[in-house]
């Protein structure tokens, strides 16, 4: 299972090589998540309309190794946007992927941009 985790690595806007179009803004639920596939990766995409921001992270929960994070509840913890895994309720920052409970587990995050009503996620490969 560790091999699966190795394929996910946080991407910053400065190291984006490909902006991949994942759909139109209207294709994604408001204040909730949806899952897209890029090559062999499952990516959770969140339209956080309460803050007018978009986020993307790996869909794989690093604790139970299940593809479920797109089904998690989004919100914030002390002003940090987060997703709570639906299986075990661990909270991960949607900004940097850190575990907001202090555990070592971390998730990969990806930049999102909106252009002309289209949603793009940045990848480094």
C-alpha positions as CSV (number, residue, x, y, z in Angstrom):
1,X,0.0,0.0,0.0
2,X,2.9,2.4,0.5
3,X,3.5,2.3,-3.2
4,X,0.0,3.8,-3.7
5,X,0.9,6.7,-1.4
6,X,4.1,7.4,-3.2
7,X,2.3,8.4,-6.4
8,X,0.7,11.3,-4.5
9,X,2.9,14.3,-3.9
10,X,1.8,17.8,-3.0
11,X,2.1,20.2,-6.0
12,X,2.6,24.0,-5.5
13,X,1.7,26.5,-8.2
14,X,5.4,27.1,-8.9
15,X,6.0,23.5,-10.0
16,X,2.9,22.9,-12.1
17,X,3.8,21.5,-15.5
18,X,0.3,20.6,-16.6
19,X,-3.1,22.3,-15.9
20,X,-5.6,19.6,-16.4
21,X,-9.2,20.5,-17.2
22,X,-11.5,18.5,-14.9
23,X,-14.8,20.0,-15.9
24,X,-17.0,23.1,-15.6
25,X,-17.7,24.9,-12.3
26,X,-21.4,23.7,-12.5
27,X,-20.2,20.1,-12.7
28,X,-19.1,20.2,-9.0
29,X,-21.4,20.4,-5.9
30,X,-21.3,23.5,-3.8
31,X,-19.6,23.1,-0.3
32,X,-18.9,19.4,-1.0
33,X,-16.5,17.2,-2.9
34,X,-16.3,15.2,-6.1
35,X,-13.7,12.8,-7.4
36,X,-11.9,13.0,-10.7
37,X,-9.2,10.8,-12.2
38,X,-5.8,12.0,-13.6
39,X,-3.7,9.2,-15.0
40,X,-3.6,6.7,-12.2
41,X,-4.5,9.2,-9.4
42,X,-7.9,9.8,-7.9
43,X,-8.2,13.5,-6.9
44,X,-10.9,15.0,-4.6
45,X,-12.1,18.4,-5.7
46,X,-13.9,20.8,-3.4
47,X,-16.0,23.8,-4.3
48,X,-15.9,25.7,-1.0
49,X,-18.5,28.4,-2.0
50,X,-18.7,29.8,1.6
51,X,-15.2,31.1,1.2
52,X,-15.2,31.4,-2.7
53,X,-12.2,29.0,-2.9
54,X,-11.5,25.7,-4.6
55,X,-9.3,22.9,-3.3
56,X,-7.9,19.6,-4.5
57,X,-6.2,16.8,-2.7
58,X,-5.6,13.1,-3.0
59,X,-8.8,11.0,-2.6
60,X,-6.9,8.3,-0.8
61,X,-7.2,8.4,3.0
62,X,-3.7,7.6,4.3
63,X,-5.1,6.0,7.5
64,X,-7.4,3.3,6.1
65,X,-6.1,3.4,2.5
66,X,-9.5,3.9,1.0
67,X,-10.6,6.3,-1.8
68,X,-13.1,8.2,0.3
69,X,-11.9,11.8,1.0
70,X,-14.1,13.3,-1.7
71,X,-17.0,12.1,0.4
72,X,-15.7,13.8,3.6
73,X,-17.3,16.8,5.2
74,X,-15.5,20.1,4.6
75,X,-15.4,23.0,7.0
76,X,-12.7,24.8,8.9
77,X,-10.7,24.3,12.1
78,X,-9.6,27.6,13.6
79,X,-9.8,29.3,10.2
80,X,-8.0,26.5,8.3
81,X,-10.1,24.9,5.5
82,X,-10.3,21.2,6.1
83,X,-11.8,17.9,5.1
84,X,-12.8,15.2,7.6
85,X,-12.4,11.6,6.4
86,X,-15.8,9.9,6.4
87,X,-14.3,6.7,7.8
88,X,-12.4,7.8,10.9
89,X,-13.0,11.6,11.1
90,X,-9.3,12.6,10.9
91,X,-9.1,16.2,9.7
92,X,-6.7,17.3,7.0
93,X,-5.8,20.8,5.9
94,X,-6.9,21.6,2.4
95,X,-4.2,24.1,2.2
96,X,-1.1,22.0,2.9
97,X,-2.4,18.5,3.6
98,X,-1.3,18.4,7.2
99,X,-3.2,16.4,9.8
100,X,-4.9,18.9,12.0
101,X,-5.0,16.4,14.9
102,X,-1.2,16.3,15.0
103,X,-0.7,12.8,13.6
104,X,2.1,12.1,11.1
105,X,-0.5,11.2,8.4
106,X,-0.6,13.8,5.6
107,X,-2.3,14.1,2.3
108,X,-1.1,15.6,-1.0
109,X,-2.7,18.9,-2.2
110,X,-2.9,20.4,-5.6
111,X,-3.5,23.9,-6.9
112,X,-6.9,24.7,-8.6
113,X,-7.6,27.5,-11.0
114,X,-10.9,28.6,-12.6
115,X,-10.8,30.1,-16.1
116,X,-13.9,31.0,-18.2
117,X,-16.1,28.7,-16.1
118,X,-13.7,25.7,-16.4
119,X,-11.9,24.0,-13.4
120,X,-8.2,23.1,-13.8
121,X,-6.0,21.2,-11.4
122,X,-2.2,21.6,-11.5
123,X,0.1,18.6,-11.7
124,X,3.9,18.3,-11.8
125,X,4.0,15.3,-14.1
